[in-house]
């Protein structure tokens, strides 16, 4: 008896950073306070954040208390510059903005001319001081480097405190897709977890189980909120999984992969020993392969498309052939 299972995943994203079409919960924020060397606040300072991958620029001005906030910006790495009359320009690099989180960057401006600058390098520690939500972010580095059985990134949710695989899933969730990993958050039922993908609902409306997630090469990162999350997410009470797919940048980048399991590379089955120097057929053939490609969309100068429009394409296919022996 031969079973065949085929799974195809396809992701095509087109991003226009000049449009305000991003859902609020797919982005992050940068905020902080600007002070002078004596510790006094500096109102009216110009703050500029530049996305190092796309070149997109976001600006704001400090308020009367020297505070600034650049909200709902796409996740990624940023450079920050702060300028004020009578002070040297403050610059810092390597600010990582993650989904659902605030990167706090306080700036101290030194007295001097506007043509002078003080540059601070080093990765900024993300500290969210505005929200009481308990959450953890599984970033791109973990998605790419941690082992995944079947390239299912949702398995990494179980690294979060309070999140476990739900053994009741077959009863309470009625999962309808292969490779789905229902989880229980802080003891809740598996179908009480709300899954969001790029700001849209990613749940099976029939069973409340999660729909398939993009493959790891198409997934930028995702956050898992386990308690005290905002009412904007709504719908479920167990937990929130907020995932964001990757975007193209001003440089073209891509990848290709294939994972193979077949008779030539499989270990010998204990119950099917080598006979006359030949492996016995174990009946399992598995191929998982795909490609990704991302970059800028080159538009005529009249459309002013530079640093604003990007594409990202990802395709993955899973083929499995397995023979099953039945004995009466």
RALINFEN-V251917 format. One record per residue. N is the residue number from 1. RES is the residue in one letter. SS is DSSP state (H for helix, E for strand, C for the rest). Layout:
N_RES_SS / N_RES_SS
//
This chain:
1_X_C / 2_X_E / 3_X_E / 4_X_E / 5_X_E / 6_X_E / 7_X_E / 8_X_E / 9_X_E / 10_X_E / 11_X_E / 12_X_E / 13_X_E / 14_X_E / 15_X_E / 16_X_E / 17_X_C / 18_X_C / 19_X_C / 20_X_C / 21_X_C / 22_X_C / 23_X_C / 24_X_H / 25_X_H / 26_X_H / 27_X_C / 28_X_E / 29_X_E / 30_X_E / 31_X_E / 32_X_E / 33_X_E / 34_X_E / 35_X_E / 36_X_E / 37_X_C / 38_X_C / 39_X_C / 40_X_C / 41_X_E / 42_X_C / 43_X_C / 44_X_C / 45_X_C / 46_X_E / 47_X_E / 48_X_E / 49_X_E / 50_X_E / 51_X_E / 52_X_C / 53_X_C / 54_X_C / 55_X_C / 56_X_C / 57_X_E / 58_X_E / 59_X_E / 60_X_E / 61_X_E / 62_X_C / 63_X_C / 64_X_C / 65_X_C / 66_X_C / 67_X_E / 68_X_E / 69_X_E / 70_X_E / 71_X_E / 72_X_E / 73_X_E / 74_X_C / 75_X_C / 76_X_E / 77_X_E / 78_X_E / 79_X_E / 80_X_E / 81_X_E / 82_X_E / 83_X_E / 84_X_C / 85_X_C / 86_X_C / 87_X_E / 88_X_C / 89_X_E / 90_X_E / 91_X_E / 92_X_E / 93_X_E / 94_X_E / 95_X_E / 96_X_E / 97_X_E / 98_X_C / 99_X_C / 100_X_C / 101_X_C / 102_X_E / 103_X_E / 104_X_E / 105_X_C / 106_X_C / 107_X_E / 108_X_E / 109_X_E / 110_X_C / 111_X_E / 112_X_C / 113_X_C / 114_X_C / 115_X_C / 116_X_C / 117_X_E / 118_X_E / 119_X_E / 120_X_E / 121_X_C / 122_X_C / 123_X_C / 124_X_C / 125_X_C / 126_X_C / 127_X_C / 128_X_C / 129_X_C / 130_X_C / 131_X_C / 132_X_C / 133_X_C / 134_X_E / 135_X_E / 136_X_E / 137_X_E / 138_X_E / 139_X_C / 140_X_H / 141_X_H / 142_X_H / 143_X_H / 144_X_H / 145_X_H / 146_X_C / 147_X_C / 148_X_C / 149_X_C / 150_X_C / 151_X_C / 152_X_C / 153_X_H / 154_X_H / 155_X_H / 156_X_H / 157_X_H / 158_X_H / 159_X_H / 160_X_C / 161_X_C / 162_X_C / 163_X_E / 164_X_E / 165_X_E / 166_X_C / 167_X_C / 168_X_C / 169_X_H / 170_X_H / 171_X_H / 172_X_H / 173_X_C / 174_X_C / 175_X_C / 176_X_C / 177_X_C / 178_X_C / 179_X_C / 180_X_C / 181_X_C / 182_X_C / 183_X_E / 184_X_E / 185_X_E / 186_X_C / 187_X_C / 188_X_C / 189_X_C / 190_X_H / 191_X_H / 192_X_H / 193_X_E / 194_X_E / 195_X_E / 196_X_E / 197_X_E / 198_X_C / 199_X_C / 200_X_E / 201_X_E / 202_X_C / 203_X_E / 204_X_C / 205_X_C / 206_X_C / 207_X_C / 208_X_C / 209_X_C / 210_X_E / 211_X_C / 212_X_C / 213_X_C / 214_X_C / 215_X_C / 216_X_H / 217_X_H / 218_X_H / 219_X_E / 220_X_E / 221_X_E / 222_X_E / 223_X_E / 224_X_E / 225_X_E / 226_X_E / 227_X_E / 228_X_C / 229_X_C / 230_X_C / 231_X_C / 232_X_C / 233_X_C / 234_X_C / 235_X_C / 236_X_C / 237_X_C / 238_X_C / 239_X_E / 240_X_E / 241_X_E / 242_X_E / 243_X_E / 244_X_E / 245_X_E / 246_X_C / 247_X_C / 248_X_C / 249_X_C / 250_X_C / 251_X_C / 252_X_C / 253_X_E / 254_X_E / 255_X_E / 256_X_E / 257_X_E / 258_X_E / 259_X_E / 260_X_E / 261_X_E / 262_X_C / 263_X_C / 264_X_C / 265_X_C / 266_X_C / 267_X_C / 268_X_C / 269_X_C / 270_X_C / 271_X_C / 272_X_C / 273_X_C / 274_X_C / 275_X_E / 276_X_C / 277_X_C / 278_X_E / 279_X_C / 280_X_C / 281_X_C / 282_X_C / 283_X_C / 284_X_E / 285_X_E / 286_X_E / 287_X_E / 288_X_E / 289_X_E / 290_X_E / 291_X_E / 292_X_E / 293_X_E / 294_X_E / 295_X_E / 296_X_E / 297_X_C / 298_X_C / 299_X_C / 300_X_C / 301_X_H / 302_X_H / 303_X_H / 304_X_C / 305_X_C / 306_X_C / 307_X_C / 308_X_C / 309_X_E / 310_X_E / 311_X_E / 312_X_E / 313_X_E / 314_X_E / 315_X_E / 316_X_E / 317_X_E / 318_X_E / 319_X_E / 320_X_E / 321_X_E / 322_X_E / 323_X_E / 324_X_C / 325_X_C / 326_X_C / 327_X_C / 328_X_C
//
